[in-house]
Amino acid sequence: MELIKPDIGLLFWTVLIFLVLFFVLKKFAWPPILTMLKERETAISNALSAAEKAREEMKEIHADNEKLLREARIQSDEILRRANEIRQETIGKAQNEAIKEYERLLGNARQAIENEKKTAITELQNELARHSINIAEKILREEMKNKQQYDKLIEKSIQEINFAKS
């Protein structure tokens, strides 16, 4: 029953030790503990503020990154468009130059063919004239076996040449 009804002396000493312990704790332990808790609270508050600030900065950085990405896409589209225009322009110029070169070469080839044709015709005419003269000479030699016929033919030819000059 002693546990249920404590003794007055025991109760007095327990209360006194509690009060002394409370006074000692209040005087020496509580201020550093409260200061430490206050510092901890301040540190946590500062950390939360820093985290919030970092989160805001991250949002700004993310927005800046999105803006830069859009700008980069626009620039790359513009570069691709200009490259395509340059490619088309270059292809057009090359085609025009190729057509001009083709026409020039075709004209040169036609001129060369025409020159060759004229040369061939002239050579053919010369060859034909030579053969005609040879044939005529052979025929005349056969027909004019005597000197008198030959002399008459020469005189007649000279007279025809003189009439042609007059």
Summary of the structure (lengths in Angstrom):
residues: 166
radius of gyration: 64.0
end to end distance: 182.2
largest distance: 195.0
contacts: 324
relative contact order: 0.02
helix: 93%
strand: 0%
